[in-house]
Amino acid sequence: MHINPRLLVNTNQAAINACKQDLGICRVISYEVENELRAGQLQTLLTEYQLRPLPVHIVYREGPNASS
């Protein structure tokens, strides 16, 4: 199945803004639209296909030799 999109964007925020204006659907990470979901501006689709969340850990070096 081939889909011909009517709108192409190159940032997640542009896709989110388009969705908020009822221009279609997008796939983004849940934390990027957390406020919009809470405010009822957006809704989650296809929840039965969502993958289980995975934890993310960020490790960084402190001190004078840390990268900036």
PDBQT receptor file of N, H, CA, C and O in Angstrom, charges set to zero:
ATOM      1  N   MET A   1       0.849  -1.177   0.000  1.00  0.00    +0.000 N 
ATOM      2  CA  MET A   1       0.000   0.000   0.000  1.00  0.00    +0.000 C 
ATOM      3  C   MET A   1       0.891   1.236   0.000  1.00  0.00    +0.000 C 
ATOM      4  O   MET A   1       1.777   1.364   0.845  1.00  0.00    +0.000 OA
ATOM      5  N   HIS A   2       0.666   2.126  -0.923  1.00  0.00    +0.000 N 
ATOM      6  H   HIS A   2      -0.053   2.022  -1.610  1.00  0.00    +0.000 HD
ATOM      7  CA  HIS A   2       1.435   3.359  -1.014  1.00  0.00    +0.000 C 
ATOM      8  C   HIS A   2       0.544   4.526  -0.596  1.00  0.00    +0.000 C 
ATOM      9  O   HIS A   2      -0.595   4.644  -1.047  1.00  0.00    +0.000 OA
ATOM     10  N   ILE A   3       1.073   5.378   0.262  1.00  0.00    +0.000 N 
ATOM     11  H   ILE A   3       1.999   5.283   0.628  1.00  0.00    +0.000 HD
ATOM     12  CA  ILE A   3       0.333   6.546   0.739  1.00  0.00    +0.000 C 
ATOM     13  C   ILE A   3       0.992   7.791   0.159  1.00  0.00    +0.000 C 
ATOM     14  O   ILE A   3       2.212   7.938   0.226  1.00  0.00    +0.000 OA
ATOM     15  N   ASN A   4       0.198   8.677  -0.403  1.00  0.00    +0.000 N 
ATOM     16  H   ASN A   4      -0.793   8.558  -0.457  1.00  0.00    +0.000 HD
ATOM     17  CA  ASN A   4       0.701   9.954  -0.911  1.00  0.00    +0.000 C 
ATOM     18  C   ASN A   4       0.388  11.044   0.097  1.00  0.00    +0.000 C 
ATOM     19  O   ASN A   4      -0.751  11.507   0.167  1.00  0.00    +0.000 OA
ATOM     20  N   PRO A   5       1.377  11.466   0.883  1.00  0.00    +0.000 N 
ATOM     21  CA  PRO A   5       1.112  12.494   1.892  1.00  0.00    +0.000 C 
ATOM     22  C   PRO A   5       0.828  13.843   1.251  1.00  0.00    +0.000 C 
ATOM     23  O   PRO A   5       1.376  14.168   0.198  1.00  0.00    +0.000 OA
ATOM     24  N   ARG A   6      -0.015  14.609   1.882  1.00  0.00    +0.000 N 
ATOM     25  H   ARG A   6      -0.459  14.345   2.738  1.00  0.00    +0.000 HD
ATOM     26  CA  ARG A   6      -0.316  15.965   1.413  1.00  0.00    +0.000 C 
ATOM     27  C   ARG A   6       0.569  17.002   2.074  1.00  0.00    +0.000 C 
ATOM     28  O   ARG A   6       0.678  18.132   1.599  1.00  0.00    +0.000 OA
ATOM     29  N   LEU A   7       1.196  16.619   3.165  1.00  0.00    +0.000 N 
ATOM     30  H   LEU A   7       1.107  15.701   3.551  1.00  0.00    +0.000 HD
ATOM     31  CA  LEU A   7       2.062  17.543   3.895  1.00  0.00    +0.000 C 
ATOM     32  C   LEU A   7       3.287  16.779   4.362  1.00  0.00    +0.000 C 
ATOM     33  O   LEU A   7       3.167  15.709   4.958  1.00  0.00    +0.000 OA
ATOM     34  N   LEU A   8       4.453  17.320   4.098  1.00  0.00    +0.000 N 
ATOM     35  H   LEU A   8       4.550  18.190   3.614  1.00  0.00    +0.000 HD
ATOM     36  CA  LEU A   8       5.712  16.760   4.581  1.00  0.00    +0.000 C 
ATOM     37  C   LEU A   8       6.403  17.816   5.427  1.00  0.00    +0.000 C 
ATOM     38  O   LEU A   8       6.492  18.978   5.031  1.00  0.00    +0.000 OA
ATOM     39  N   VAL A   9       6.886  17.415   6.581  1.00  0.00    +0.000 N 
ATOM     40  H   VAL A   9       6.814  16.472   6.903  1.00  0.00    +0.000 HD
ATOM     41  CA  VAL A   9       7.616  18.327   7.468  1.00  0.00    +0.000 C 
ATOM     42  C   VAL A   9       8.921  17.664   7.876  1.00  0.00    +0.000 C 
ATOM     43  O   VAL A   9       9.079  16.450   7.743  1.00  0.00    +0.000 OA
ATOM     44  N   ASN A  10       9.856  18.467   8.374  1.00  0.00    +0.000 N 
ATOM     45  H   ASN A  10       9.728  19.453   8.482  1.00  0.00    +0.000 HD
ATOM     46  CA  ASN A  10      11.146  17.887   8.755  1.00  0.00    +0.000 C 
ATOM     47  C   ASN A  10      11.477  18.056  10.232  1.00  0.00    +0.000 C 
ATOM     48  O   ASN A  10      12.614  17.821  10.641  1.00  0.00    +0.000 OA
ATOM     49  N   THR A  11      10.497  18.461  11.037  1.00  0.00    +0.000 N 
ATOM     50  H   THR A  11       9.573  18.652  10.705  1.00  0.00    +0.000 HD
ATOM     51  CA  THR A  11      10.695  18.497  12.483  1.00  0.00    +0.000 C 
ATOM     52  C   THR A  11       9.470  17.900  13.170  1.00  0.00    +0.000 C 
ATOM     53  O   THR A  11       8.357  17.961  12.646  1.00  0.00    +0.000 OA
ATOM     54  N   ASN A  12       9.689  17.333  14.328  1.00  0.00    +0.000 N 
ATOM     55  H   ASN A  12      10.593  17.283  14.753  1.00  0.00    +0.000 HD
ATOM     56  CA  ASN A  12       8.567  16.793  15.098  1.00  0.00    +0.000 C 
ATOM     57  C   ASN A  12       7.600  17.890  15.500  1.00  0.00    +0.000 C 
ATOM     58  O   ASN A  12       6.386  17.685  15.485  1.00  0.00    +0.000 OA
ATOM     59  N   GLN A  13       8.131  19.062  15.863  1.00  0.00    +0.000 N 
ATOM     60  H   GLN A  13       9.117  19.227  15.875  1.00  0.00    +0.000 HD
ATOM     61  CA  GLN A  13       7.248  20.148  16.295  1.00  0.00    +0.000 C 
ATOM     62  C   GLN A  13       6.337  20.597  15.160  1.00  0.00    +0.000 C 
ATOM     63  O   GLN A  13       5.175  20.926  15.399  1.00  0.00    +0.000 OA
ATOM     64  N   ALA A  14       6.840  20.615  13.935  1.00  0.00    +0.000 N 
ATOM     65  H   ALA A  14       7.784  20.347  13.740  1.00  0.00    +0.000 HD
ATOM     66  CA  ALA A  14       5.993  20.971  12.794  1.00  0.00    +0.000 C 
ATOM     67  C   ALA A  14       4.893  19.934  12.607  1.00  0.00    +0.000 C 
ATOM     68  O   ALA A  14       3.757  20.291  12.293  1.00  0.00    +0.000 OA
ATOM     69  N   ALA A  15       5.208  18.666  12.793  1.00  0.00    +0.000 N 
ATOM     70  H   ALA A  15       6.131  18.376  13.048  1.00  0.00    +0.000 HD
ATOM     71  CA  ALA A  15       4.202  17.605  12.690  1.00  0.00    +0.000 C 
ATOM     72  C   ALA A  15       3.161  17.747  13.790  1.00  0.00    +0.000 C 
ATOM     73  O   ALA A  15       1.965  17.590  13.540  1.00  0.00    +0.000 OA
ATOM     74  N   ILE A  16       3.602  18.038  14.992  1.00  0.00    +0.000 N 
ATOM     75  H   ILE A  16       4.573  18.165  15.196  1.00  0.00    +0.000 HD
ATOM     76  CA  ILE A  16       2.672  18.225  16.119  1.00  0.00    +0.000 C 
ATOM     77  C   ILE A  16       1.758  19.414  15.854  1.00  0.00    +0.000 C 
ATOM     78  O   ILE A  16       0.549  19.330  16.072  1.00  0.00    +0.000 OA
ATOM     79  N   ASN A  17       2.327  20.518  15.388  1.00  0.00    +0.000 N 
ATOM     80  H   ASN A  17       3.309  20.586  15.212  1.00  0.00    +0.000 HD
ATOM     81  CA  ASN A  17       1.523  21.703  15.084  1.00  0.00    +0.000 C 
ATOM     82  C   ASN A  17       0.484  21.400  14.004  1.00  0.00    +0.000 C 
ATOM     83  O   ASN A  17      -0.655  21.860  14.092  1.00  0.00    +0.000 OA
ATOM     84  N   ALA A  18       0.869  20.633  12.993  1.00  0.00    +0.000 N 
ATOM     85  H   ALA A  18       1.794  20.259  12.921  1.00  0.00    +0.000 HD
ATOM     86  CA  ALA A  18      -0.068  20.260  11.935  1.00  0.00    +0.000 C 
ATOM     87  C   ALA A  18      -1.205  19.415  12.503  1.00  0.00    +0.000 C 
ATOM     88  O   ALA A  18      -2.363  19.606  12.132  1.00  0.00    +0.000 OA
ATOM     89  N   CYS A  19      -0.889  18.501  13.380  1.00  0.00    +0.000 N 
ATOM     90  H   CYS A  19       0.052  18.346  13.681  1.00  0.00    +0.000 HD
ATOM     91  CA  CYS A  19      -1.926  17.669  14.001  1.00  0.00    +0.000 C 
ATOM     92  C   CYS A  19      -2.874  18.509  14.845  1.00  0.00    +0.000 C 
ATOM     93  O   CYS A  19      -4.082  18.277  14.849  1.00  0.00    +0.000 OA
ATOM     94  N   LYS A  20      -2.333  19.468  15.547  1.00  0.00    +0.000 N 
ATOM     95  H   LYS A  20      -1.351  19.657  15.544  1.00  0.00    +0.000 HD
ATOM     96  CA  LYS A  20      -3.172  20.341  16.373  1.00  0.00    +0.000 C 
ATOM     97  C   LYS A  20      -4.118  21.177  15.522  1.00  0.00    +0.000 C 
ATOM     98  O   LYS A  20      -5.136  21.664  16.013  1.00  0.00    +0.000 OA
ATOM     99  N   GLN A  21      -3.780  21.341  14.251  1.00  0.00    +0.000 N 
ATOM    100  H   GLN A  21      -2.952  20.946  13.852  1.00  0.00    +0.000 HD
ATOM    101  CA  GLN A  21      -4.636  22.089  13.322  1.00  0.00    +0.000 C 
ATOM    102  C   GLN A  21      -5.509  21.142  12.483  1.00  0.00    +0.000 C 
ATOM    103  O   GLN A  21      -6.060  21.540  11.457  1.00  0.00    +0.000 OA
ATOM    104  N   ASP A  22      -5.626  19.889  12.933  1.00  0.00    +0.000 N 
ATOM    105  H   ASP A  22      -5.179  19.566  13.767  1.00  0.00    +0.000 HD
ATOM    106  CA  ASP A  22      -6.455  18.867  12.267  1.00  0.00    +0.000 C 
ATOM    107  C   ASP A  22      -6.020  18.601  10.833  1.00  0.00    +0.000 C 
ATOM    108  O   ASP A  22      -6.860  18.386   9.960  1.00  0.00    +0.000 OA
ATOM    109  N   LEU A  23      -4.717  18.614  10.583  1.00  0.00    +0.000 N 
ATOM    110  H   LEU A  23      -4.034  18.789  11.292  1.00  0.00    +0.000 HD
ATOM    111  CA  LEU A  23      -4.208  18.360   9.238  1.00  0.00    +0.000 C 
ATOM    112  C   LEU A  23      -3.772  16.916   9.040  1.00  0.00    +0.000 C 
ATOM    113  O   LEU A  23      -3.288  16.568   7.963  1.00  0.00    +0.000 OA
ATOM    114  N   GLY A  24      -3.932  16.071  10.046  1.00  0.00    +0.000 N 
ATOM    115  H   GLY A  24      -4.326  16.354  10.921  1.00  0.00    +0.000 HD
ATOM    116  CA  GLY A  24      -3.564  14.670   9.891  1.00  0.00    +0.000 C 
ATOM    117  C   GLY A  24      -3.105  14.053  11.186  1.00  0.00    +0.000 C 
ATOM    118  O   GLY A  24      -3.428  14.522  12.278  1.00  0.00    +0.000 OA
ATOM    119  N   ILE A  25      -2.336  12.978  11.035  1.00  0.00    +0.000 N 
ATOM    120  H   ILE A  25      -2.074  12.598  10.148  1.00  0.00    +0.000 HD
ATOM    121  CA  ILE A  25      -1.800  12.268  12.188  1.00  0.00    +0.000 C 
ATOM    122  C   ILE A  25      -0.280  12.243  12.085  1.00  0.00    +0.000 C 
ATOM    123  O   ILE A  25       0.279  12.439  11.006  1.00  0.00    +0.000 OA
ATOM    124  N   CYS A  26       0.378  12.003  13.204  1.00  0.00    +0.000 N 
ATOM    125  H   CYS A  26      -0.076  11.843  14.080  1.00  0.00    +0.000 HD
ATOM    126  CA  CYS A  26       1.839  11.898  13.196  1.00  0.00    +0.000 C 
ATOM    127  C   CYS A  26       2.266  10.878  14.239  1.00  0.00    +0.000 C 
ATOM    128  O   CYS A  26       1.490  10.479  15.107  1.00  0.00    +0.000 OA
ATOM    129  N   ARG A  27       3.502  10.477  14.127  1.00  0.00    +0.000 N 
ATOM    130  H   ARG A  27       4.133  10.802  13.422  1.00  0.00    +0.000 HD
ATOM    131  CA  ARG A  27       4.084   9.544  15.088  1.00  0.00    +0.000 C 
ATOM    132  C   ARG A  27       5.235  10.259  15.785  1.00  0.00    +0.000 C 
ATOM    133  O   ARG A  27       6.240  10.595  15.159  1.00  0.00    +0.000 OA
ATOM    134  N   VAL A  28       5.080  10.487  17.072  1.00  0.00    +0.000 N 
ATOM    135  H   VAL A  28       4.263  10.214  17.581  1.00  0.00    +0.000 HD
ATOM    136  CA  VAL A  28       6.103  11.154  17.872  1.00  0.00    +0.000 C 
ATOM    137  C   VAL A  28       6.246  10.419  19.198  1.00  0.00    +0.000 C 
ATOM    138  O   VAL A  28       5.449   9.539  19.523  1.00  0.00    +0.000 OA
ATOM    139  N   ILE A  29       7.246  10.783  19.941  1.00  0.00    +0.000 N 
ATOM    140  H   ILE A  29       7.894  11.498  19.677  1.00  0.00    +0.000 HD
ATOM    141  CA  ILE A  29       7.469  10.188  21.256  1.00  0.00    +0.000 C 
ATOM    142  C   ILE A  29       6.494  10.827  22.246  1.00  0.00    +0.000 C 
ATOM    143  O   ILE A  29       6.259  12.035  22.203  1.00  0.00    +0.000 OA
ATOM    144  N   SER A  30       5.937  10.022  23.123  1.00  0.00    +0.000 N 
ATOM    145  H   SER A  30       6.128   9.041  23.158  1.00  0.00    +0.000 HD
ATOM    146  CA  SER A  30       4.850  10.482  23.999  1.00  0.00    +0.000 C 
ATOM    147  C   SER A  30       5.212  11.715  24.824  1.00  0.00    +0.000 C 
ATOM    148  O   SER A  30       4.356  12.571  25.047  1.00  0.00    +0.000 OA
ATOM    149  N   TYR A  31       6.450  11.826  25.280  1.00  0.00    +0.000 N 
ATOM    150  H   TYR A  31       7.146  11.130  25.099  1.00  0.00    +0.000 HD
ATOM    151  CA  TYR A  31       6.785  12.993  26.105  1.00  0.00    +0.000 C 
ATOM    152  C   TYR A  31       6.748  14.295  25.303  1.00  0.00    +0.000 C 
ATOM    153  O   TYR A  31       6.634  15.372  25.888  1.00  0.00    +0.000 OA
ATOM    154  N   GLU A  32       6.841  14.213  23.980  1.00  0.00    +0.000 N 
ATOM    155  H   GLU A  32       6.934  13.338  23.504  1.00  0.00    +0.000 HD
ATOM    156  CA  GLU A  32       6.798  15.415  23.153  1.00  0.00    +0.000 C 
ATOM    157  C   GLU A  32       5.399  16.019  23.084  1.00  0.00    +0.000 C 
ATOM    158  O   GLU A  32       5.250  17.207  22.800  1.00  0.00    +0.000 OA
ATOM    159  N   VAL A  33       4.384  15.217  23.338  1.00  0.00    +0.000 N 
ATOM    160  H   VAL A  33       4.505  14.252  23.569  1.00  0.00    +0.000 HD
ATOM    161  CA  VAL A  33       3.001  15.692  23.258  1.00  0.00    +0.000 C 
ATOM    162  C   VAL A  33       2.250  15.501  24.571  1.00  0.00    +0.000 C 
ATOM    163  O   VAL A  33       1.019  15.521  24.591  1.00  0.00    +0.000 OA
ATOM    164  N   GLU A  34       2.975  15.317  25.653  1.00  0.00    +0.000 N 
ATOM    165  H   GLU A  34       3.975  15.300  25.636  1.00  0.00    +0.000 HD
ATOM    166  CA  GLU A  34       2.342  15.070  26.952  1.00  0.00    +0.000 C 
ATOM    167  C   GLU A  34       1.357  16.176  27.324  1.00  0.00    +0.000 C 
ATOM    168  O   GLU A  34       0.235  15.893  27.742  1.00  0.00    +0.000 OA
ATOM    169  N   ASN A  35       1.771  17.431  27.174  1.00  0.00    +0.000 N 
ATOM    170  H   ASN A  35       2.682  17.662  26.834  1.00  0.00    +0.000 HD
ATOM    171  CA  ASN A  35       0.888  18.551  27.540  1.00  0.00    +0.000 C 
ATOM    172  C   ASN A  35      -0.338  18.616  26.634  1.00  0.00    +0.000 C 
ATOM    173  O   ASN A  35      -1.445  18.871  27.109  1.00  0.00    +0.000 OA
ATOM    174  N   GLU A  36      -0.151  18.390  25.340  1.00  0.00    +0.000 N 
ATOM    175  H   GLU A  36       0.748  18.183  24.955  1.00  0.00    +0.000 HD
ATOM    176  CA  GLU A  36      -1.268  18.430  24.401  1.00  0.00    +0.000 C 
ATOM    177  C   GLU A  36      -2.265  17.306  24.669  1.00  0.00    +0.000 C 
ATOM    178  O   GLU A  36      -3.474  17.498  24.533  1.00  0.00    +0.000 OA
ATOM    179  N   LEU A  37      -1.758  16.139  25.048  1.00  0.00    +0.000 N 
ATOM    180  H   LEU A  37      -0.776  15.984  25.158  1.00  0.00    +0.000 HD
ATOM    181  CA  LEU A  37      -2.645  15.030  25.385  1.00  0.00    +0.000 C 
ATOM    182  C   LEU A  37      -3.458  15.356  26.631  1.00  0.00    +0.000 C 
ATOM    183  O   LEU A  37      -4.665  15.113  26.668  1.00  0.00    +0.000 OA
ATOM    184  N   ARG A  38      -2.806  15.903  27.650  1.00  0.00    +0.000 N 
ATOM    185  H   ARG A  38      -1.827  16.100  27.620  1.00  0.00    +0.000 HD
ATOM    186  CA  ARG A  38      -3.511  16.264  28.890  1.00  0.00    +0.000 C 
ATOM    187  C   ARG A  38      -4.566  17.334  28.654  1.00  0.00    +0.000 C 
ATOM    188  O   ARG A  38      -5.639  17.308  29.257  1.00  0.00    +0.000 OA
ATOM    189  N   ALA A  39      -4.244  18.286  27.760  1.00  0.00    +0.000 N 
ATOM    190  H   ALA A  39      -3.373  18.307  27.270  1.00  0.00    +0.000 HD
ATOM    191  CA  ALA A  39      -5.165  19.394  27.479  1.00  0.00    +0.000 C 
ATOM    192  C   ALA A  39      -6.282  18.997  26.519  1.00  0.00    +0.000 C 
ATOM    193  O   ALA A  39      -7.193  19.786  26.268  1.00  0.00    +0.000 OA
ATOM    194  N   GLY A  40      -6.217  17.781  25.982  1.00  0.00    +0.000 N 
ATOM    195  H   GLY A  40      -5.477  17.140  26.186  1.00  0.00    +0.000 HD
ATOM    196  CA  GLY A  40      -7.239  17.332  25.054  1.00  0.00    +0.000 C 
ATOM    197  C   GLY A  40      -7.063  17.891  23.646  1.00  0.00    +0.000 C 
ATOM    198  O   GLY A  40      -7.970  17.785  22.820  1.00  0.00    +0.000 OA
ATOM    199  N   GLN A  41      -5.907  18.484  23.367  1.00  0.00    +0.000 N 
ATOM    200  H   GLN A  41      -5.170  18.570  24.038  1.00  0.00    +0.000 HD
ATOM    201  CA  GLN A  41      -5.641  19.033  22.036  1.00  0.00    +0.000 C 
ATOM    202  C   GLN A  41      -5.307  17.928  21.040  1.00  0.00    +0.000 C 
ATOM    203  O   GLN A  41      -5.551  18.073  19.842  1.00  0.00    +0.000 OA
ATOM    204  N   LEU A  42      -4.751  16.831  21.530  1.00  0.00    +0.000 N 
ATOM    205  H   LEU A  42      -4.553  16.713  22.503  1.00  0.00    +0.000 HD
ATOM    206  CA  LEU A  42      -4.407  15.681  20.707  1.00  0.00    +0.000 C 
ATOM    207  C   LEU A  42      -4.904  14.424  21.395  1.00  0.00    +0.000 C 
ATOM    208  O   LEU A  42      -5.169  14.428  22.597  1.00  0.00    +0.000 OA
ATOM    209  N   GLN A  43      -5.029  13.359  20.639  1.00  0.00    +0.000 N 
ATOM    210  H   GLN A  43      -4.813  13.356  19.663  1.00  0.00    +0.000 HD
ATOM    211  CA  GLN A  43      -5.404  12.076  21.221  1.00  0.00    +0.000 C 
ATOM    212  C   GLN A  43      -4.516  10.985  20.645  1.00  0.00    +0.000 C 
ATOM    213  O   GLN A  43      -4.004  11.106  19.532  1.00  0.00    +0.000 OA
ATOM    214  N   THR A  44      -4.343   9.936  21.405  1.00  0.00    +0.000 N 
ATOM    215  H   THR A  44      -4.759   9.838  22.309  1.00  0.00    +0.000 HD
ATOM    216  CA  THR A  44      -3.526   8.806  20.990  1.00  0.00    +0.000 C 
ATOM    217  C   THR A  44      -4.355   7.875  20.126  1.00  0.00    +0.000 C 
ATOM    218  O   THR A  44      -5.507   7.575  20.438  1.00  0.00    +0.000 OA
ATOM    219  N   LEU A  45      -3.750   7.422  19.032  1.00  0.00    +0.000 N 
ATOM    220  H   LEU A  45      -2.814   7.667  18.779  1.00  0.00    +0.000 HD
ATOM    221  CA  LEU A  45      -4.391   6.468  18.128  1.00  0.00    +0.000 C 
ATOM    222  C   LEU A  45      -3.627   5.156  18.146  1.00  0.00    +0.000 C 
ATOM    223  O   LEU A  45      -2.458   5.119  18.528  1.00  0.00    +0.000 OA
ATOM    224  N   LEU A  46      -4.277   4.092  17.738  1.00  0.00    +0.000 N 
ATOM    225  H   LEU A  46      -5.227   4.122  17.428  1.00  0.00    +0.000 HD
ATOM    226  CA  LEU A  46      -3.644   2.779  17.573  1.00  0.00    +0.000 C 
ATOM    227  C   LEU A  46      -2.908   2.305  18.834  1.00  0.00    +0.000 C 
ATOM    228  O   LEU A  46      -1.816   1.745  18.746  1.00  0.00    +0.000 OA
ATOM    229  N   THR A  47      -3.504   2.530  19.983  1.00  0.00    +0.000 N 
ATOM    230  H   THR A  47      -4.392   2.985  20.055  1.00  0.00    +0.000 HD
ATOM    231  CA  THR A  47      -2.860   2.171  21.250  1.00  0.00    +0.000 C 
ATOM    232  C   THR A  47      -2.566   0.683  21.356  1.00  0.00    +0.000 C 
ATOM    233  O   THR A  47      -1.644   0.281  22.065  1.00  0.00    +0.000 OA
ATOM    234  N   GLU A  48      -3.341  -0.135  20.656  1.00  0.00    +0.000 N 
ATOM    235  H   GLU A  48      -4.090   0.191  20.079  1.00  0.00    +0.000 HD
ATOM    236  CA  GLU A  48      -3.102  -1.581  20.722  1.00  0.00    +0.000 C 
ATOM    237  C   GLU A  48      -1.796  -1.984  20.044  1.00  0.00    +0.000 C 
ATOM    238  O   GLU A  48      -1.340  -3.116  20.206  1.00  0.00    +0.000 OA
ATOM    239  N   TYR A  49      -1.192  -1.070  19.287  1.00  0.00    +0.000 N 
ATOM    240  H   TYR A  49      -1.563  -0.150  19.155  1.00  0.00    +0.000 HD
ATOM    241  CA  TYR A  49       0.070  -1.366  18.612  1.00  0.00    +0.000 C 
ATOM    242  C   TYR A  49       1.277  -0.712  19.284  1.00  0.00    +0.000 C 
ATOM    243  O   TYR A  49       2.400  -0.838  18.796  1.00  0.00    +0.000 OA
ATOM    244  N   GLN A  50       1.056  -0.021  20.390  1.00  0.00    +0.000 N 
ATOM    245  H   GLN A  50       0.144   0.081  20.787  1.00  0.00    +0.000 HD
ATOM    246  CA  GLN A  50       2.161   0.633  21.083  1.00  0.00    +0.000 C 
ATOM    247  C   GLN A  50       3.078  -0.398  21.728  1.00  0.00    +0.000 C 
ATOM    248  O   GLN A  50       2.629  -1.399  22.286  1.00  0.00    +0.000 OA
ATOM    249  N   LEU A  51       4.359  -0.127  21.636  1.00  0.00    +0.000 N 
ATOM    250  H   LEU A  51       4.724   0.687  21.183  1.00  0.00    +0.000 HD
ATOM    251  CA  LEU A  51       5.337  -0.978  22.303  1.00  0.00    +0.000 C 
ATOM    252  C   LEU A  51       5.405  -0.619  23.777  1.00  0.00    +0.000 C 
ATOM    253  O   LEU A  51       5.073   0.499  24.172  1.00  0.00    +0.000 OA
ATOM    254  N   ARG A  52       5.829  -1.560  24.569  1.00  0.00    +0.000 N 
ATOM    255  H   ARG A  52       6.098  -2.468  24.247  1.00  0.00    +0.000 HD
ATOM    256  CA  ARG A  52       5.996  -1.336  26.002  1.00  0.00    +0.000 C 
ATOM    257  C   ARG A  52       7.102  -0.301  26.215  1.00  0.00    +0.000 C 
ATOM    258  O   ARG A  52       8.139  -0.385  25.558  1.00  0.00    +0.000 OA
ATOM    259  N   PRO A  53       6.913   0.675  27.114  1.00  0.00    +0.000 N 
ATOM    260  CA  PRO A  53       7.951   1.683  27.356  1.00  0.00    +0.000 C 
ATOM    261  C   PRO A  53       9.239   1.049  27.881  1.00  0.00    +0.000 C 
ATOM    262  O   PRO A  53       9.200   0.095  28.658  1.00  0.00    +0.000 OA
ATOM    263  N   LEU A  54      10.351   1.576  27.459  1.00  0.00    +0.000 N 
ATOM    264  H   LEU A  54      10.383   2.351  26.827  1.00  0.00    +0.000 HD
ATOM    265  CA  LEU A  54      11.658   1.141  27.929  1.00  0.00    +0.000 C 
ATOM    266  C   LEU A  54      12.308   2.268  28.727  1.00  0.00    +0.000 C 
ATOM    267  O   LEU A  54      12.192   3.432  28.346  1.00  0.00    +0.000 OA
ATOM    268  N   PRO A  55      12.980   1.948  29.813  1.00  0.00    +0.000 N 
ATOM    269  CA  PRO A  55      13.645   3.002  30.580  1.00  0.00    +0.000 C 
ATOM    270  C   PRO A  55      14.858   3.544  29.806  1.00  0.00    +0.000 C 
ATOM    271  O   PRO A  55      15.509   2.821  29.053  1.00  0.00    +0.000 OA
ATOM    272  N   VAL A  56      15.132   4.805  30.011  1.00  0.00    +0.000 N 
ATOM    273  H   VAL A  56      14.603   5.392  30.623  1.00  0.00    +0.000 HD
ATOM    274  CA  VAL A  56      16.291   5.445  29.393  1.00  0.00    +0.000 C 
ATOM    275  C   VAL A  56      17.195   5.939  30.512  1.00  0.00    +0.000 C 
ATOM    276  O   VAL A  56      16.730   6.587  31.449  1.00  0.00    +0.000 OA
ATOM    277  N   HIS A  57      18.473   5.638  30.418  1.00  0.00    +0.000 N 
ATOM    278  H   HIS A  57      18.851   5.111  29.656  1.00  0.00    +0.000 HD
ATOM    279  CA  HIS A  57      19.440   6.086  31.407  1.00  0.00    +0.000 C 
ATOM    280  C   HIS A  57      20.484   6.941  30.716  1.00  0.00    +0.000 C 
ATOM    281  O   HIS A  57      20.997   6.576  29.658  1.00  0.00    +0.000 OA
ATOM    282  N   ILE A  58      20.793   8.071  31.311  1.00  0.00    +0.000 N 
ATOM    283  H   ILE A  58      20.376   8.368  32.170  1.00  0.00    +0.000 HD
ATOM    284  CA  ILE A  58      21.822   8.955  30.769  1.00  0.00    +0.000 C 
ATOM    285  C   ILE A  58      22.961   9.004  31.765  1.00  0.00    +0.000 C 
ATOM    286  O   ILE A  58      22.759   9.329  32.935  1.00  0.00    +0.000 OA
ATOM    287  N   VAL A  59      24.140   8.687  31.309  1.00  0.00    +0.000 N 
ATOM    288  H   VAL A  59      24.304   8.424  30.358  1.00  0.00    +0.000 HD
ATOM    289  CA  VAL A  59      25.325   8.690  32.160  1.00  0.00    +0.000 C 
ATOM    290  C   VAL A  59      26.290   9.724  31.592  1.00  0.00    +0.000 C 
ATOM    291  O   VAL A  59      26.583   9.718  30.396  1.00  0.00    +0.000 OA
ATOM    292  N   TYR A  60      26.779  10.605  32.449  1.00  0.00    +0.000 N 
ATOM    293  H   TYR A  60      26.541  10.609  33.420  1.00  0.00    +0.000 HD
ATOM    294  CA  TYR A  60      27.731  11.599  31.986  1.00  0.00    +0.000 C 
ATOM    295  C   TYR A  60      28.826  11.780  33.007  1.00  0.00    +0.000 C 
ATOM    296  O   TYR A  60      28.647  11.504  34.193  1.00  0.00    +0.000 OA
ATOM    297  N   ARG A  61      29.926  12.232  32.544  1.00  0.00    +0.000 N 
ATOM    298  H   ARG A  61      30.071  12.456  31.580  1.00  0.00    +0.000 HD
ATOM    299  CA  ARG A  61      31.104  12.417  33.376  1.00  0.00    +0.000 C 
ATOM    300  C   ARG A  61      31.076  13.802  34.012  1.00  0.00    +0.000 C 
ATOM    301  O   ARG A  61      30.741  14.784  33.349  1.00  0.00    +0.000 OA
ATOM    302  N   GLU A  62      31.420  13.884  35.274  1.00  0.00    +0.000 N 
ATOM    303  H   GLU A  62      31.692  13.086  35.813  1.00  0.00    +0.000 HD
ATOM    304  CA  GLU A  62      31.502  15.168  35.964  1.00  0.00    +0.000 C 
ATOM    305  C   GLU A  62      32.967  15.522  36.191  1.00  0.00    +0.000 C 
ATOM    306  O   GLU A  62      33.854  14.683  36.038  1.00  0.00    +0.000 OA
ATOM    307  N   GLY A  63      33.203  16.763  36.554  1.00  0.00    +0.000 N 
ATOM    308  H   GLY A  63      32.482  17.445  36.678  1.00  0.00    +0.000 HD
ATOM    309  CA  GLY A  63      34.533  17.189  36.903  1.00  0.00    +0.000 C 
ATOM    310  C   GLY A  63      35.259  17.922  35.788  1.00  0.00    +0.000 C 
ATOM    311  O   GLY A  63      34.678  18.214  34.743  1.00  0.00    +0.000 OA
ATOM    312  N   PRO A  64      36.522  18.214  36.014  1.00  0.00    +0.000 N 
ATOM    313  CA  PRO A  64      37.271  19.036  35.050  1.00  0.00    +0.000 C 
ATOM    314  C   PRO A  64      37.493  18.358  33.691  1.00  0.00    +0.000 C 
ATOM    315  O   PRO A  64      37.756  19.047  32.705  1.00  0.00    +0.000 OA
ATOM    316  N   ASN A  65      37.394  17.046  33.618  1.00  0.00    +0.000 N 
ATOM    317  H   ASN A  65      37.180  16.486  34.419  1.00  0.00    +0.000 HD
ATOM    318  CA  ASN A  65      37.601  16.344  32.350  1.00  0.00    +0.000 C 
ATOM    319  C   ASN A  65      36.298  16.026  31.627  1.00  0.00    +0.000 C 
ATOM    320  O   ASN A  65      36.299  15.314  30.623  1.00  0.00    +0.000 OA
ATOM    321  N   ALA A  66      35.197  16.548  32.131  1.00  0.00    +0.000 N 
ATOM    322  H   ALA A  66      35.196  17.127  32.947  1.00  0.00    +0.000 HD
ATOM    323  CA  ALA A  66      33.901  16.293  31.503  1.00  0.00    +0.000 C 
ATOM    324  C   ALA A  66      33.798  17.025  30.183  1.00  0.00    +0.000 C 
ATOM    325  O   ALA A  66      34.338  18.120  30.022  1.00  0.00    +0.000 OA
ATOM    326  N   SER A  67      33.113  16.424  29.257  1.00  0.00    +0.000 N 
ATOM    327  H   SER A  67      32.674  15.535  29.388  1.00  0.00    +0.000 HD
ATOM    328  CA  SER A  67      32.902  17.109  27.984  1.00  0.00    +0.000 C 
ATOM    329  C   SER A  67      31.803  18.162  28.173  1.00  0.00    +0.000 C 
ATOM    330  O   SER A  67      30.922  18.021  29.021  1.00  0.00    +0.000 OA
ATOM    331  N   SER A  68      31.880  19.193  27.378  1.00  0.00    +0.000 N 
ATOM    332  H   SER A  68      32.596  19.307  26.689  1.00  0.00    +0.000 HD
ATOM    333  CA  SER A  68      30.891  20.274  27.524  1.00  0.00    +0.000 C 
ATOM    334  C   SER A  68      29.872  20.253  26.443  1.00  0.00    +0.000 C 
ATOM    335  O   SER A  68      28.974  21.096  26.424  1.00  0.00    +0.000 OA
TER     336      SER A  68
